[in-house]
Amino acid sequence: MEEIIFMVEESPESGFIAKGLGVSIYTEAETIEELRIAVKEAVNCHFSDDKRRIIRLHIVREEVIAA
């Protein structure tokens, strides 16, 4: 089974952005729950076959700490 990895980041405006690694798939949503649905729809739209795929969301959160 093919695995597709997405890097998920918080959007500078609001919500979240998901970028496919190794595939040209990009989507965004306001919440993580909505993003999960949007990623599944984007993957199904990108590939026209009926092959099942594993989608892995790698959520990256950046924090800045003053010392």
N, C-alpha and C positions, 0 to 999 in steps of 0.2 A: 504494500500500500504506500502510495506516494505521500510525503509529508511536505506541507507548505508552511514556512515560518514567516510571521509578521512581526515587525518591530512596532510597538504601540507607544506613543508619546502623548503627553498632554498638549493640546493645541494652545498656541499663544493667545488666541482670542477666547475660546471656550471649548469644552469637549475634548475629544480624543482623535488622533490620526493614526491609521494603520497603514504601513508600507510593506509590501511583500518583498522578501529577500530572494533574489534570483528569478523573480517573475515581475512583470510590470502591472501590479495590482495595487491600487491606492484607494482608500475609502476613509470616511470620517463620520463621527456621530457625537451626540451630546453626552451620552452615558456609556459606560462599559457594556451594559446589557444591550443597548441599541447597536453598539459597535460589533458585538458578537454576531448579531443578525446580519448587519451590513457586510461583514467579512464573508460569511457563508454565501450570501447572495452574490457578492463580487466574484468569488471563486467559481461558483456555478455558472455565472455569466461568462467568465473568462475562458473556461474550458467547455467545449460543446459536447464532450463525451459523457457517458454515464459512469465513469470510473470513480470509485470512492477514494477520498483523500482525508488525511489527518491534517487539521489546521492547528498550529501552535502559535499562541500569542505570547510574545516576549514583551512584557510591560516594563518600560524604562521610566523611572522617575528621578528627576534631577533635584538635588537639594543643595542650597548654598548656605554655608554656616560661617558666620563671622567669628574670628578668633582674636 
